[in-house]
Amino acid sequence: MEIEPWLKAAVRKEFVDDNRVKVNNDGNFVNDLSGRRGIYQAGIKASFSSTLSGHLGVGYSHGAGVESPWNAVAGANWSF
């Protein structure tokens, strides 16, 4: 079995700052998500055999106008 840990850090920049949105007849509001935010992720990938592997990962994002709470993902890959 082979285990491969990984880390990822990224910066995302949104330039559009005038997203006017109209929902039904409730009036207009501005969905402004402009600015920078950081994205942080970590995980592991495990190869159980030449045809079967799995992965686990967690991530978090925070910045101007946006906060994405912790999330987790898990999966398996089978090649045939």
N, C-alpha and C positions, 0 to 999 in steps of 0.2 A: 504494500500500500504506500502511496506517495501523497504527502500533504503539502500544499502550497498556500501559505498565507499571503494576503495582499492588502495594500492600503491605497486610497485614492483621495486626493484633495484637489479641489477645483474652484475657480472663481467664475461666476456667471454675471454678465452685465446686460441689463435691459435698457435700451435707449429710448423706446417709445414712452412718452409721459402724458399722452392725452387720449386715453382710451375711454371715450364716452360710451356708456352702455344704457340702453333703454329696455326695461323689463315690463312687459304689458303696458299699462298706463300709469305706472307708479312714478313716472318722472325719470329724469336722467341722473346718473351718477358717474363719477370718474373712477375707473378701475386702474389706478396708477401704481404700477409695479416697477417703475423705473429705479435704477440704482444697481449697486453691486450686492452680491450675496456669496457666501462660502458654502461649499458642499463637501461634506466629509463622509467617507465610506471605508469600511474595513470588512474583511471576510476571509474565508478559507475555501480551498478547493481540494477535494480528496479524490484520487484515482484508485478505485478498488481493483480494477482489472483493465485490460486493454480496451474493453468495450463498455465499462460501467464506471461512472464518476458522479460525484455529488458536490453541491456547494451551499454555503451558508454566508449571509452577509447582513450587515446593519448599516444604516445611513442616517444623516441628520443634515439639515440645511437651515441657514439663518442669515438674514440680511435686511436690506432696505425694503420695508413693506411686506416681507414674506418670512414666515417661519414654518418650516415643515418639521413636525415632531419626529422623534425616532421611528424608523420603520425597519422591518426585517424581511428578508427574502430567503427562501430555501428551494432547492431544486435538485433534480437528478437528470443525468444524461445517459442514454443507452444507445450505442451504435451497433447496427447489425448489417 
